[in-house]
Amino acid sequence: MNDVPGFPPRLTVRTTPLPDCPQLLDILPTPRPLAWIQRGEGLVGWGEAARLRLPAEDGPSDQQRTARFARARAWFDELLDAAHVQDTVERPGCGPVAFGSFTFDPASAGSVLIVPQIIVGRRDGQAWITTVVPRTGTEVTDAPAPSPELVTGNPAPLGLLRWTTGALGPRRWVHAVAAAVRRIQRGELDKVVLARDQYAHAADTIDLRTVLKRLTHDFDDCYTFAVDGLVGATPELLLRRAVASTNPGVTGADATASSGRAATDTDTVSSLVLAGTRPRGASDTEDEKLADELCASIKDAEEHRYAVESLRETLAPLCADITVPGGPELLRLRNVQHLASAVRARLRPDTSTLDVVAALHPTAAVGGTPTGRALELIRELEGMDRGRYAGPVGWIDAHGAGEWGIALRSALVEGSSARLFAGCGIVAGSDPEAELAEAGSKFRVMRGALSD
Ligand SMILES: C=C(O[C@@H]1C=C(C(=O)O)C=C[C@H]1O)C(=O)O
């Protein structure tokens, strides 16, 4: 195990196909797995072959904003350079994979990259297993062949929960939102996203497998994730990049070092922007009424436009051919409905995935506009450290392929307690009471997943 500022370990990595395609959440042997799953496909991992945990950044503000991503990139590149990789599957997510979760605010400690000892992946009906073992000295040894008999986990129910409020109770949070609306109306900024937290306390250690199963069941279209105790189901995709290996067959340390971690000509990235929210209705009629209201709302259209424009501006120096839809679509989830815009672009050569993640975070959907002023107001009004909530969460492989979401609809699970988060975009026309109700709808994702 490595902690910053140590060097990553030298690893031997082997990926082989799995003859059967397992349900990813049925094979987890530990109550604290790593996961990234959408519609039954994705990656799960367990054990830790390497870990990087980053401290809070305190440099000059612009450098500080991206420093944790640059450190993570350097560490993973170094790990890849020293790794001996055998990969007979050659798909995104094969070979060495790091699961990552970054803090929302650079001034918070705890951004993390973890390379599991075992990774199981599943895509398009094909499954594979990767084993990662440390190697000592300079002699290259093969990783042991993975056992096809995967252990079946037995997730435990969570029992009765006790709930407590976090930094701001509902009334104080409504005041904070009202203060933000006044500051926006005074012209200090255009938009700020304010969040609140609450705690669930269980009698015993919370088994993340139970939580993950409920999240994937209820939010199949979302990205269900678990990285170092941060668990959730986010609808918001910050970045997906699919690059296949350019080196078929067995790769050695040198081949891995020159792998396609930077962009190639055909490299496309996609992102899903969400901003503008209504709850789901109790009946079809009410549901339609709320959807119509959302689609006709000038306040929500404006909030959405800020988010899309900020994404386009951020991508412009890094990408060509940015495609933004003419207007948002309606995305309906079990608890809420959102205005959504799918943006696609072609990555310029020599751009690394974590550089793009660094550039995109924080989007206006979780920070505000303009970013700097929004971050100051969040620090001033929220009264809490967001930790890794609303930060980028996802995975990256040796070729730069990866999927990164924004850690929303999430909770930080530590032992027997869970800290839940929910936030809302505030603009000049926001009604604080309506925002409190909206935060309630968003809390429902994790409240449901934690409740037996
Ligand atoms: C901040 C959150 O959600 C964000 C805020 C939204 C809004 O205000 O309409 C919608 C989606 C997310 O971008 C959250 O879920 O905690």
The ligand as an SDF file (V2000), in Angstrom:
LIG
                    3D

 16 16  0  0  0  0  0  0  0  0999 V2000
  -26.0780   19.0430   -6.7340 C   0  0  0  0  0  0  0  0  0  0  0  0
  -26.8880   18.0460   -7.1060 C   0  0  0  0  0  0  0  0  0  0  0  0
  -27.4820   17.9870   -8.3360 O   0  0  0  0  0  0  0  0  0  0  0  0
  -27.1800   18.9170   -9.3500 C   0  0  0  0  0  0  0  0  0  0  0  0
  -28.1350   20.0140   -9.3720 C   0  0  0  0  0  0  0  0  0  0  0  0
  -29.2550   19.9830  -10.1900 C   0  0  0  0  0  0  0  0  0  0  0  0
  -30.2890   21.0810  -10.1330 C   0  0  0  0  0  0  0  0  0  0  0  0
  -30.1510   21.9780   -9.2880 O   0  0  0  0  0  0  0  0  0  0  0  0
  -31.2660   21.0460  -10.8880 O   0  0  0  0  0  0  0  0  0  0  0  0
  -29.4480   18.9210  -11.0880 C   0  0  0  0  0  0  0  0  0  0  0  0
  -28.5050   17.9670  -11.2470 C   0  0  0  0  0  0  0  0  0  0  0  0
  -27.1730   18.1360  -10.6450 C   0  0  0  0  0  0  0  0  0  0  0  0
  -26.3450   18.7890  -11.5340 O   0  0  0  0  0  0  0  0  0  0  0  0
  -27.1640   16.8890   -6.2030 C   0  0  0  0  0  0  0  0  0  0  0  0
  -27.8510   15.9480   -6.6250 O   0  0  0  0  0  0  0  0  0  0  0  0
  -26.6710   16.8940   -5.0420 O   0  0  0  0  0  0  0  0  0  0  0  0
  1  2  2  0
  2  3  1  0
  2 14  1  0
  3  4  1  0
  4  5  1  0
  4 12  1  0
  5  6  2  0
  6  7  1  0
  6 10  1  0
  7  8  2  0
  7  9  1  0
 10 11  2  0
 11 12  1  0
 12 13  1  0
 14 15  2  0
 14 16  1  0
M  END
$$$$
